Amino acid sequence: MKQDQTLILLTSRFPYSPGEEFIYNELMTLSQKFKHILIVPTNQECWNRDEPHGRELPANVKVHIIKSETINPKVRKVKGLLSGLTSPSVRSWYKRDIQNAKKFGLKGKFKLYKWVVDAYQIRKKLDLIENSISQNAVFYSYWLTPAAAALAMWKEDNPKITAVSRVHGGDLYWERHAMPYLPVQKDVIQSLDKIFSISDNGKKYLKERFPGISDNIEVSRLGTKGVELSNTDEALSSQSPIKMVSVSYLKGVKRVHLIAEAIRKARVPVHWVHIGDGPEREKIQGIIDQFPEMSKGELLGSLSNDEVINALSSQRFDLFINVSESEGIPVTIMEAFSARIPVLATDVGGTSELVNSSNGWLLNKDFYPEEIAGILDKVGTSPELISQKREHAYQMWEEHYSCEKNYSEFAEKMLSIGDLRQHGN
């Protein structure tokens, strides 16, 4: 049953591509709970866009495109940086985090300034949105980025509004960035009504980084739809060679080349399928070309989320592998589990909240390809290992990462916060 509340969802680009594909499932559930939803893509590349986004959205979901008199995004950004010099709000927020920024020299100060200016540019557009909706609204930033900082700025001027944010991985862990610094993070967390971390690890990280932080951080997990297997008996049987799948962008942090190195060293036949493209494709293909004749590697390139789900449901995979050096909590692992595919993954971010010895294998962050090769050799000679882990993988998804369950609970939490603030509690 829909409540008489409006949700304003601040995204980066969604519903435009690329990225943020996983918002769609959440949006489908939220649209059943809120009377109206307004999506606001905040990335300046989406400002002034008039072409269709190409997605089918529920009837009560609309998209608000931010308008600017300056059409060229680069010119707009320069103008924004200059205008920030005379803004009291920009100066105030800049001063709050200058001590952290100073640790990284001039580059740190500029990162802080740009972050605050970007937030201020978004904040100025929020007044126009507020004037077009009912007062009974919840403002929700999908990322703890300048969009969330914009809500924090706005809330200082409008204390009665309800504003929350999710926090994931790249917007959470400082260490994931070349300059390990995320500006005004503590101030934004303390200013908003609630911060929803997608993992226990994320909540713990923030509490340890900012001792004494206000108690408004809560865990609200992501989720996925279940993958319907096309032929359950065949899909759950063991096979030779081992059929393994991975899904990620081909860039350094994902370390996909180490998967290829492990297969090259394995003593059992492996058929590996990788979904995703990127700058390291040629390097990885070079390693695949050195595979022994018994093994095979396929780089399928980029696929839509629907195409990924179709691949997981229609092919018989024994193992899903993710060896990234940094993660929030991988949605792709949730999808693999829903297809009853055990997982081999590195113990980074919140991955250990998903993967354990009953449904897969956890590797240390800094591992050697030989360790993966050893696991593949065990699986190849004892296929019952996979059979034992399949049902536990599915149970983990069903109990903790079903999108219908998780997003319904998340929507109720936001509605409850909105109700409490509306009635002045």
C-alpha positions in Angstrom: 0.0 0.0 0.0 1.4 3.4 -1.0 1.9 6.0 1.7 1.1 9.7 1.0 4.8 10.6 0.7 7.0 11.7 -2.1 10.6 10.4 -2.5 13.2 12.5 -4.2 16.1 10.2 -5.3 19.4 11.8 -6.1 21.5 9.6 -8.3 24.7 10.2 -10.3 23.4 9.4 -13.8 20.5 7.0 -13.4 18.2 6.5 -15.3 20.8 7.5 -17.9 23.6 5.1 -18.6 26.3 4.1 -17.9 26.4 2.6 -14.4 24.0 2.3 -11.5 22.1 -0.6 -13.1 21.4 -2.0 -9.7 19.2 1.0 -8.7 16.4 -0.3 -11.0 15.4 -3.2 -8.7 15.3 -1.0 -5.7 13.3 1.6 -7.6 10.6 -1.0 -8.5 10.0 -1.8 -4.8 10.2 1.9 -3.7 7.6 2.8 -6.3 5.1 0.5 -4.6 5.6 2.2 -1.2 5.8 5.9 -2.1 3.0 7.8 -3.8 5.4 9.7 -6.1 9.1 9.4 -6.8 11.2 12.0 -8.5 14.7 10.9 -9.8 17.3 13.7 -10.0 20.5 12.8 -11.9 23.1 15.1 -10.3 26.1 14.5 -12.5 26.7 17.7 -14.4 26.9 15.7 -17.7 23.2 15.0 -17.2 22.2 18.6 -16.7 20.1 20.1 -19.6 19.7 16.6 -21.2 16.6 16.3 -23.3 17.1 12.9 -25.0 15.1 9.9 -23.6 16.8 7.7 -21.1 15.4 4.5 -22.6 14.1 2.9 -19.4 10.7 1.7 -18.5 9.7 3.4 -15.3 6.6 2.9 -13.2 3.8 5.5 -13.8 4.4 7.2 -10.4 8.2 7.7 -11.2 9.3 10.9 -12.9 12.7 12.2 -13.8 13.7 15.8 -13.1 16.5 17.2 -15.3 18.5 19.9 -13.7 18.6 23.0 -15.9 21.5 25.5 -16.3 21.9 28.6 -18.5 25.4 27.4 -19.2 25.1 24.4 -21.6 28.8 23.3 -21.8 29.6 21.2 -18.7 33.2 22.2 -18.6 32.4 25.9 -18.8 29.7 25.4 -16.1 32.2 23.7 -13.8 34.7 26.6 -14.2 32.0 29.1 -13.5 31.0 27.2 -10.5 34.5 27.1 -9.1 34.8 30.9 -9.5 31.3 31.6 -8.0 32.2 29.5 -5.0 34.8 32.1 -4.0 32.1 34.5 -3.0 29.7 32.0 -1.4 29.4 32.1 2.4 28.0 28.5 2.3 31.0 27.2 0.4 33.4 29.1 2.7 31.7 27.7 5.7 31.8 24.1 4.6 35.4 24.4 3.3 36.6 25.6 6.7 35.0 22.6 8.5 37.3 20.1 6.8 40.4 22.1 6.0 42.5 20.4 8.6 41.9 17.0 6.9 42.5 18.6 3.5 45.8 20.2 4.6 47.3 16.7 5.1 47.4 16.3 1.3 48.8 19.7 0.4 47.4 21.9 -2.3 45.8 18.9 -4.1 43.9 18.1 -0.9 42.7 21.7 -0.5 41.5 21.8 -4.1 39.7 18.4 -3.8 37.9 19.8 -0.8 37.0 23.0 -2.5 35.8 21.3 -5.7 33.7 18.8 -3.6 32.0 21.6 -1.7 31.4 23.7 -4.8 29.9 20.7 -6.6 27.6 20.2 -3.6 26.6 23.8 -3.5 25.7 23.8 -7.2 23.3 20.9 -6.6 22.0 22.5 -3.4 21.0 25.7 -5.3 18.8 23.5 -7.5 17.0 21.8 -4.6 14.8 24.9 -3.9 13.2 24.6 -7.3 12.4 20.9 -6.7 11.0 21.6 -3.2 8.6 24.2 -4.6 7.2 21.7 -7.1 6.3 18.9 -4.6 4.2 18.5 -1.5 5.9 19.1 1.9 5.5 15.4 2.9 8.8 14.3 1.2 11.9 12.3 1.8 15.2 13.3 0.1 17.4 10.3 -0.5 21.0 10.5 -2.0 22.0 7.1 -3.4 25.7 7.9 -2.8 27.6 9.7 0.0 29.1 12.1 -2.5 28.6 15.9 -3.2 24.9 15.0 -3.7 24.6 14.0 -0.1 26.6 17.0 0.9 24.1 19.2 -1.0 21.3 17.7 1.1 23.4 18.4 4.3 23.8 22.0 3.2 20.2 22.4 2.4 19.1 20.8 5.7 21.0 23.5 7.6 18.8 26.1 5.9 15.7 23.9 6.1 15.9 21.8 9.3 12.5 20.3 8.9 13.2 18.4 5.7 13.9 14.7 5.9 17.2 13.7 4.2 19.1 10.4 4.1 21.9 8.8 2.2 23.2 5.3 1.4 27.0 4.7 1.6 28.6 1.9 -0.4 32.3 1.5 -1.2 34.0 4.2 -3.3 32.0 6.8 -1.4 33.0 5.2 1.9 36.6 3.9 2.1 39.2 6.6 1.9 41.9 4.1 1.1 40.3 3.3 -2.3 41.4 6.6 -3.7 44.8 7.7 -5.1 44.4 10.6 -2.6 43.0 8.8 0.4 40.6 11.5 1.4 36.8 12.0 1.1 35.9 15.6 2.0 33.3 16.6 4.7 32.3 13.0 5.2 31.9 13.4 9.0 29.9 16.6 8.7 27.5 15.2 6.2 26.9 12.1 8.2 26.1 14.1 11.3 23.9 16.5 9.4 21.6 14.0 7.7 18.7 12.1 9.5 20.1 8.7 8.6 23.0 7.1 6.8 22.3 3.6 5.5 25.5 1.5 5.0 25.1 -1.4 2.7 27.3 -3.6 5.0 28.2 -4.1 8.6 31.8 -3.5 7.6 30.9 -0.1 6.3 29.2 0.9 9.5 32.1 -0.3 11.6 34.5 1.6 9.3 32.7 4.9 9.9 32.4 4.4 13.6 36.2 3.7 13.9 37.2 6.6 11.6 35.0 9.1 13.5 34.8 8.1 17.1 31.8 9.6 18.9 29.9 10.1 15.7 26.2 10.6 16.2 24.3 7.3 16.2 22.5 7.7 12.9 24.3 5.0 10.9 22.3 1.9 10.2 22.9 -1.1 8.0 20.5 -1.6 5.1 21.6 -4.3 2.7 21.3 -4.3 -1.1 19.5 -7.2 -2.8 18.9 -8.8 -6.1 16.1 -10.7 -7.9 16.4 -14.5 -7.9 17.9 -16.1 -11.0 15.6 -18.7 -12.4 17.7 -21.6 -13.7 16.6 -22.9 -17.1 17.3 -26.6 -16.2 17.8 -27.1 -12.4 19.0 -30.7 -12.5 21.6 -30.0 -15.2 22.6 -26.7 -13.7 23.4 -28.2 -10.3 25.3 -31.2 -11.5 29.1 -31.3 -11.5 31.1 -31.3 -14.7 34.5 -31.3 -16.3 36.0 -29.0 -17.2 35.2 -26.7 -14.3 33.1 -23.8 -15.6 33.9 -20.5 -13.9 32.4 -17.0 -14.4 33.5 -13.5 -13.3 31.8 -10.2 -13.8 33.7 -6.9 -13.5 35.3 -4.0 -15.3 38.7 -4.9 -16.6 40.8 -2.4 -14.6 43.7 -2.7 -12.2 41.7 -2.7 -8.9 39.7 -5.8 -10.1 42.9 -7.8 -10.7 41.2 -10.0 -13.3 44.6 -10.9 -14.7 45.3 -12.9 -11.6 42.3 -15.1 -12.4 43.9 -15.8 -15.8 47.3 -16.5 -14.2 45.7 -19.0 -11.8 43.9 -20.9 -14.6 47.2 -21.0 -16.5 48.8 -22.7 -13.5 45.9 -25.1 -12.6 46.4 -28.8 -13.2 42.7 -29.4 -14.1 40.8 -28.2 -17.1 38.9 -24.9 -16.6 36.5 -23.1 -18.9 36.4 -19.4 -17.8 33.9 -16.8 -18.9 34.5 -13.2 -18.1 31.8 -10.5 -18.5 33.0 -6.9 -18.7 35.4 -4.8 -20.6 38.1 -2.3 -19.9 41.7 -1.1 -20.4 43.3 -4.4 -19.3 41.5 -6.6 -21.9 44.6 -6.9 -24.1 46.8 -7.8 -21.1 44.4 -10.5 -20.0 43.9 -11.9 -23.5 47.7 -12.3 -23.7 47.6 -14.6 -20.6 44.6 -16.5 -22.0 46.6 -17.2 -25.1 49.1 -19.1 -22.9 46.5 -21.4 -21.4 47.2 -25.1 -21.7 45.1 -26.8 -24.4 42.8 -28.4 -21.8 41.6 -24.9 -20.6 39.7 -22.1 -22.3 39.1 -18.4 -21.6 36.4 -16.2 -23.1 36.1 -12.4 -22.7 32.5 -11.6 -23.6 32.8 -7.8 -23.1 30.2 -5.6 -21.6 26.6 -6.9 -21.2 23.5 -5.4 -19.7 22.3 -6.5 -16.3 19.5 -8.5 -18.0 22.1 -10.2 -20.2 24.3 -11.1 -17.2 21.3 -12.6 -15.5 20.4 -14.6 -18.6 24.0 -15.9 -18.8 23.8 -17.0 -15.1 20.5 -18.7 -15.6 21.1 -20.4 -18.9 24.7 -21.7 -18.5 25.9 -24.3 -16.0 28.5 -22.6 -13.9 30.4 -24.3 -11.0 32.1 -21.3 -9.6 31.9 -17.5 -9.5 35.1 -15.6 -8.8 35.9 -12.0 -7.7 39.4 -11.1 -6.7 39.1 -7.3 -6.4 41.4 -5.6 -4.0 38.6 -3.3 -2.8 34.8 -3.7 -2.6 31.7 -2.4 -0.8 29.7 -5.6 -1.0 29.4 -7.1 -4.5 26.0 -7.2 -6.0 27.3 -9.7 -8.6 28.0 -12.2 -5.8 24.4 -11.9 -4.6 23.3 -12.7 -8.2 25.6 -15.7 -8.3 24.3 -17.0 -5.0 20.7 -16.7 -6.2 21.7 -18.9 -9.1 23.2 -21.4 -6.6 26.8 -20.8 -7.8 29.4 -21.0 -5.0 31.9 -18.1 -4.9 35.6 -17.7 -4.6 36.4 -14.1 -3.5 38.9 -11.9 -1.7 38.2 -10.9 1.9 37.8 -7.1 1.3 35.1 -4.6 2.3 31.9 -6.4 3.3 32.5 -9.5 1.1 33.0 -11.8 4.2 29.4 -10.9 5.2 28.4 -12.9 2.0 31.0 -15.5 1.4 32.1 -18.1 3.9 33.4 -21.7 4.0 30.0 -23.2 3.6 29.1 -21.4 0.4 32.5 -20.8 -1.1 36.1 -19.8 -0.4 37.6 -16.6 1.0 41.1 -15.5 0.0 43.2 -13.0 1.8 43.4 -9.6 0.1 47.0 -10.2 -0.9 47.0 -13.7 -2.4 49.0 -15.6 -5.0 47.5 -17.1 -8.2 48.8 -20.5 -7.0 46.2 -20.3 -4.1 43.3 -20.1 -6.6 45.0 -22.8 -8.8 45.1 -25.1 -5.7 41.3 -24.6 -5.1 40.6 -25.3 -8.7 42.6 -28.5 -8.5 40.6 -29.6 -5.4 37.3 -28.9 -7.1 38.4 -30.6 -10.3 39.3 -33.8 -8.4 36.5 -33.6 -5.9 33.4 -32.2 -7.7 31.2 -32.9 -4.7 32.7 -29.8 -3.1 30.7 -27.7 -5.4 27.5 -29.7 -4.9 27.8 -29.2 -1.1 28.2 -25.5 -1.4 25.4 -24.7 -3.9 22.4 -24.9 -1.5 24.3 -22.9 1.2 24.9 -20.2 -1.5 21.2 -20.0 -2.3 20.2 -19.9 1.4 22.5 -16.9 2.0 20.9 -15.0 -0.8 17.3 -16.0 0.2 17.8 -15.1 3.9 19.8 -11.9 3.5 20.0 -10.5 0.0 16.6 -10.9 -1.7 15.7 -7.5 -3.2 12.0 -7.8 -2.4 12.6 -8.4 1.3 15.5 -5.9 1.7 14.1 -3.0 -0.3 10.6 -3.3 1.3 12.2 -3.0 4.7 14.4 -0.1 3.5 11.3 1.7 2.1 9.5 1.3 5.4 12.4 2.7 7.3 12.4 5.9 5.1 8.7 6.3 5.4 9.0 6.0 9.2 11.7 8.6 9.3 9.5 10.9 7.2 6.5 10.4 9.4 8.5 11.1 12.6 9.9 14.3 11.3 6.5 15.4 9.8 4.9 15.0 13.3 7.8 16.8 15.0 9.1 13.8 16.9 
